[in-house]
């Protein structure tokens, strides 16, 4: 399996919000590590992703670089979208955003068992006028 191609399809699946397909690409015991928070499972991750798409309905990943080795794939990308919905309590600004994201996904038997995500949250909140 080409892990880089898997990653591109994985993030395209997230962008289309095909939660059923996404659930088939991850382990039932998926551990998701977002920024410095405690690990969460698939259901809570889905809620977090849904919050992004409420705030940025046209949101999507633009993958700039993708590197894989053994059982891990790293994507360096940007999350881009237009702030047309409430996001973290911030009313829609209409601003287009583009923020850096680093993802590391570990796979076993062709599915993601562990996900690490780092997004420039400060840059995102600044771009939507939160401060």
N, C-alpha and C positions, 0 to 999 in steps of 0.2 A: 504494500500500500504506500502511495506517495503521500506522506504526511502534510506536505505543503498544499497539495490539492485538497486533501481532507479539510485543512484549516480554511481554505478559501470557501469551500462549500458550507462548512460549519457556520462561518460568520454571515454568509449569504442567507442561510436558513434563519439565523437570528434576525437579520434585517427584514425578512418577509414575515416575521412573527409566526412562523409555522411551528407552534409549540409541540404538536404531536410528533412531527418529524424530528425536532430538536431532542425530545425525550428519548427517541430511538437511537440517538447518537451519543448518549451519555449513560453512564452506569446508574443504577438505582441508588447506589451509595456515593454518588458524586460529591466531592468536597470542593466548594467554591471559596476562593480566598480573594476578597475584594479590598484593595488598599490595605489598611492596617486592621481591618475588622476581623472578628472571629469567623472561622469557616461557617458556611451555610450550605444547605442542600439545594436540590433542583427547584423545589417549589418556591423557596424564598428568592432564589436567583431569578426565577421567572417573574416574580413580583417586582424585583428591582429593574429588570429589563423592560417590563411593561411600563413602569414609571417613566423611563426614558422616552418610550414611544408615545406616551400621553403628552409629554412636553415637546417632543420633536417627532411628529408623525411621519415626516419624510426622512428621519434619521437613518444613517447607513454607515458602514465601515468602508474606508478606502485603505486597502492594504498597500503599504509602501515597501515592506520587506518581509520576507518569510524564510526562516531558517529551521531546519529539522536535524535531529540526531537521535538515533536509537528510538526511544519511546516518547520523545518530546518535540513539540513544534512551537516556535516563538514567532509571533506576528507583531510587527511594529506598524501601527496604522493610525488613522485619524477617524474620529467619529464626527460626521458632518450632518447638519440638519438645520431646520428653521424652528425657532422657539415660538410655536403657535398655540401651545397648551401650557397649563400650570405645571411647573417643575420645581420640586422642593419648596412649595409655597410661593414661588415667584410667578406673578402674572405674566402672560405672554408678552414678549417684547417685539416679536416679529424679526428679531435679529437672526442672521445666519451665523452658525458657529462651526468651528473646526478645532478640535482638541486632540492632542496626542494621547495614544493608548498603547500599552504594551500588554500582550497576552502571552501566557505560557500554558500550554495544554499538554497533559500527560495522558497517553493512551495505553490501554491494555486490550488485546483482542479486538482491535478496531473501533473501540468506543472511548470517550473521554472519561477518565476516572478522577482527574484533578484539574482544576482550572484556577489560574492566578490572573488577576486583572488589575492593572494600574492605569487610571485615567487622570488627566489633569483637571481635577475637580475645581480647583481655584480658578484656573483659566476659563473653565466653562461658566462658572457663576459670574465671573467678571464680564464675559461676553454677553450674558443675558441681562446685565445691568443690576445684578443683585447687590452690588456695592460699587 
